[in-house]
Amino acid sequence: MPYRFEKISPDHIDDLIYIYSDAFGKEVDRSYIFSKQDTSAFGPSFVGYIAYAEDGEPAAFYGVFPCLLLLDNVRYLGAQSGDTMTHSSHRGKGLFTQLALKTYEYCRENGVHLVFGFPNENSYPGFTRNLSWEHFDDFQIYRIRVYTLAWMRLKKTLKLSPAIHQAWSRFVVGLYAKGKPFANSVIEPGVGGIEHSADFFRYKTYEEKYLVKIAGVNIWLKAGEEYLLLGDIERCDDHTFGRVIAGLKKMARLMGIPYLRYQCSRGSFHEAGFKRHGVLFNKTYPIGGVNFTNVVPINQFKFTMSDNDSF
């Protein structure tokens, strides 16, 4: 079956939603898709290609999210791979590879030095085998137990709406000092990361997240039902870090969330702190990518949960 390929624009949002709902089995709204694809604050925007079947049905999509990478005070334009999806009627046709290659060609032509990402078990072989990705690091996953009356159990027993927990989480967050944007904790001499500028914090509001301050330390987090997801924590000393963890456990307890969760590249700044306070998952998640220009080594960059497009 012949397919045609088009670079996405705001005019393609409905077609992206069509593929998304079939591929992932859940509905998303237009504002979510638009906000996530609108990376104009960093350079190129709506970067990706969509495939259409001969009858015009949206068939598959591959896109990346441009961002600014900071290494030794020098900025480089990079992009995170994300939202790989194929409609169930068009799988097994090689569309993923074709769309990715067209997207990468666009990236090269528009000043993107490298593409990185956090592929899952299903997509990892395709990235390494068909797109020449280098597996250069891994996400370490840490979990801290919080003893609380879990919302998940209440919801199941009393058949409560998730909206109740969302509203309660907002209320609890409101009890804490409001935080402000802060530098990416992984960045240090010789180690780069995504620049956590005010623009980056604004961009990531396509999903509800919070900036709070505990023990004088800024924290970027997202409230789920099983996990209080810690996107990043401002750098601090060991004693203060212990106070931050205690404060976060109190917050999670009030929310009825049974675990804190943090993930980071191996050897990044907060890994030592979480080794002392948390439990390391046996499972890790690969970090990989492809370098188009070799101007900057891809393996000099590290990441936290806040850098993942799903945060």
N, C-alpha and C positions, 0 to 999 in steps of 0.2 A: 504494500500500500504506500503510495507516495505521500510525503508530508511536506508542508511548507513551514518555514521558520521565520519568526518575526521578533525583533528586539522589543521588549516590553516598554510600555509607557503607561501613564494614568488611564488611558483608554482601554487597557487590557485587564483591569482589576476584576471585572465580573467573570472573565474567563479563568483567571487565577483562582478565584473562589470556587468555580465549578470543578476544577481539578483537585483543589485542596479538600473539598468535602468528600469526594470519592476516595482519594488516596489515604486520607487520615481519618475519615469517618466522623468528622465533626465540623460544625459550621463556624465561620469567622465572618466578621463584619468588614465593610469596605474601609472604614477608618483604620483598622488594624493593618490590613494589607498595604494601604497607601502610606501610612506612617513608617512602616518597616522598610518599604522600598525607597522611600524618599531620603536618600543619603546626600542631598545637595550641600549640606553643611560641610562635607569633607571633600567634595569633588564630584565625580560622575554620579548620576542618580538613575534609578530604575535600570540596574545593570543585570541583564539576563535575557534569555530567549525562551519563547514559547513555541511549541510545535502544534500544528493543526492538521487534522486528517483531511482526506480528500473531500469529505462532505462538510468540512468546516468545524467539526467537533474539536474543542480544545483537548489535546492529547497528553502533553507533558510540559514540564517547565524545569529549568535550571537557572539559578541566579546567585549573585554574590552581593555582599554589602560592603561597599568601600568604607574605609576608616583610616585615620592617621596613626601610624606607628611611630613611637619615639624611642630612639636609641642614642645615648650619649649626646642628648640635646639637639639631635638632628631629626627632622620629621621625614617620614617616607609614606607614600601612598600605598596602602595595602588593601586587601579585601577578604572578608570572611565568606567562605562557602556556606550556602544555606538554602533551605526550601527546595530540596530535590524531590520532585514528585511526578508520578506518571499515573494517568487514569487507568483503571483496571482493564479497560478494553484495549489498551495499547501497550501492554507490557511485553517485554521480550523482543522489541523491535530495534534495540540499539539507540533509542532516543536520548537516553541519559548522556551517553558519550558524545553524540553529535551536538547536543545543546551545550554541553560543558565546553567543548572545543571552540564553538562559536563565541561563547561568553569569554573565554580566555583570549581569543583573538581580539575581541573588543577591549579587554583590559590592557593588553600589550599596546594597543594603538592609543590608549588614553592615559598612559603614565602610571599604571598600576605595577608596582615592582613584584609583588608576590600575592598569592592566594593561600590562605591557611584555613583549617577547619577541624571539626571534631566529629568525624564520621562514626555512625553507629555500626553494629556488627553486620548489618545487611549491605550498607553502602561502602564499607571499607575496602573490600576486594576490588570493586569497580574503580575506586579512586587510585589505588596503587597499581593495578594491572593495566588500566586503560588510559589513565591520565598522568602517569609518571609521578605520582605523589611520593614524597619522602616522609616516612614516619620518623619524626625527630624528637618526640617527647610523649609524655602520657599525663593525663589528669589523675591525680591522687584524690580519692574521695574520703572525707572524714565525717564521722557522725557522732554527735553527742546526745546521750539520752536525757530526756526531760520527763520527770514524773509528774503527770497531770491527768485530769479527767479528759480523755481524748475526745475531741470534737468528732472524729470519724466514727467512734462508737455511739456517741449521742445521736448523730445524724442517722445512722442505720437503725437504731432502736426506736427513735421517735419520728423518723421519716421527715427530717427537717430540711429546709431549702438551703443550698450552699450560700445563697445571698445573705442569710443570717450570719454566717461565719465571716463573710467578707465585711459586713457592716461592723461586727464586733472587733475584727482585726483593725479596722480603721480607727475605732474608738480607742483601743489599747495603744496603738502607735501614737495617737494624740496625747497620751499621758507622758510621753517622752520628749526631751528637748529635740527641737528640729535640727537636723544636720545640714551640712552644705557639701557641695562637690569637693573632692579631694583627689590627690595624685594616685595613680595606679600603684598599689603596694609592691608589685613585682619589679618595678623599674629601679635600677641602680647602675653604677658604672659598669659598662660591658654587658648589661642585660636590658633588653628592650621590652616594650609592651605597647598595648593600645593606649593612646593618649586619652586619659579620662578628663577631658576638658568640659567646660560648662555645656558646650554644644553636644558632646557625647552623652552627658546625663540627660539633656533635653530629648535627644533622639531616642533614647531607650525608654521613653514613657509610652511606647506603643502597648506595653502591659503595665499594670499597676505595681509600682515599687515604692519604697520609702527610704528616705535619708533620715537617720536618727543619730543622736549623740548620747553615748553612755561613757561615763568616767572621762569626759572631755574628748572622746575619740569618735570620729565620724564613721558611720556604718551604712552600707547600702544593702538593703535586704528586700525580700519578697516573701509574702506569707502564703504558704500552701495549707493543705489539710494535714499531711503527714510530716512535712518539713517546714521549718523556718529557714529559707534559703539565704545564705550569706553571700551576697555577690562579691563584696570586697570590704575590707576593714582597713582604716587608716593605720599607718605604721605607729607602733608604740612599744614601750619597754615591756619586759616579761610580767612585772607586777601589775601594770595597768592592763595588760592583755587578760590576765586572770580576772580582774574586775569587770572587763567587758564581757567575758564569757558568762560570768555570774549574772550580769544584767540581762544578757540575751536569754539565758535560761528562765529568768523570771518573766520576761516578756512572752516567751513561748508557753510557759505554764499558764499565764493569764489567757492566752489565745486558745488553749487546749491543743497545742501542737506538740507531739511527743519527741521530736528530734530537731536538733540544729544540724544543718548540713553545709559543708564547705568543700570546694574542690579547687585545686591549683596544680600548676606544673610542678614537676619534681624539683626540689631544691629552692623553691621560691620562698619569699621572706616569711610568710606566716605558717609555713609547713611545720617548723619546729614547735611553734606554740600549739598547733592542733595535735601534734604527736603527744604532747603532755596532757592535753585535756580531752582528746577524742579517741575514737576507735577507727582505725584505717580499714576501709573496705578491702576485701580480697581482690575485688575486680577493679581494674583501671580502664580508662577510655583513651584511645589513641589521639594524639595531636599530630597532624600532618599538613602537607602543603606542597606547592610547586612554586619555584622561583623563576621568574621570567627574565630578569635582568642581571642577577648575581651581583648587584651593586651592594647589597647588604646580606649577610648570611641569615637564612631563615631560622637556623637553630639557635640564634642569639635572642629569640623572643620567647617570653613566658606569658602565661595567661591565668586568670581566675574565672570563677563561675560567672562573674558579671560580664565577661567578654563574650560569652556564648549567646548567640541570637535568640535562644530559648529563654534567656533570663530577661 
